Amino acid sequence: MSIKSKIAKGAVAVTVAATALAGAAGTASASTTAPTIGNGYANNGNAVWCVQESLNYFGKEPNLPVPVPTVSQDGIWGPKTEQVVKAFQQDITGLKADGYVGPITGENLLGYGDPYYTGYGIAKNNAYCYQYIPSTT
């Protein structure tokens, strides 16, 4: 089984577990209104920091098909952050490696990022980054 398949199966497991926990903990306030993050967008510094934090957390995963380098967590969108977003997108089956963080990439960043900041496995509506990263739920 390839790492992409394992990651995709893990994402499903995380989503199912998060849904179950959210149901037990009450209704989570969805962040479907958070704007896309990337070149040409009015990037919120908190949102960019959350993307950078999630990328760095994911990059610690061993045996990634495409290595995800670390990026400074400075809250500034630049070429390095865009490059690392593309590397992340290449590692996740089904994502287009375009360097933008829209709802689908955002949902994956929330799922693979540090649960302390993203709320996955805890309660999304209490997590700092959940309000800033666009997601599908």
C-alpha angles and dihedrals in degrees: 000000000000123000089246090057091047091049092048091050089047090052090054091049091049091049093049092047092046091049091050092048093046089053090051094045097044134260117331117217105240121230096213090130098059108116127245114271122219146070113343095021129106093251117205110222092225091052093049091048090052091051090049092048092050092047092051092048092049091046090065089067108112123234099022113171090226113032112236109214121210121260130203111265093225100128092241121123111223143141094286093053090047090050092051091047088054091050089051091049091051090055095053116074112238099020122120110230096228099130095241126117106220127153097291097046089040092053089053093047089052090049096048099034128092106297089218090068102026100043096226108148089014123052117306096207090060096049120102099222098042091081093053106043116074113239142171095239 
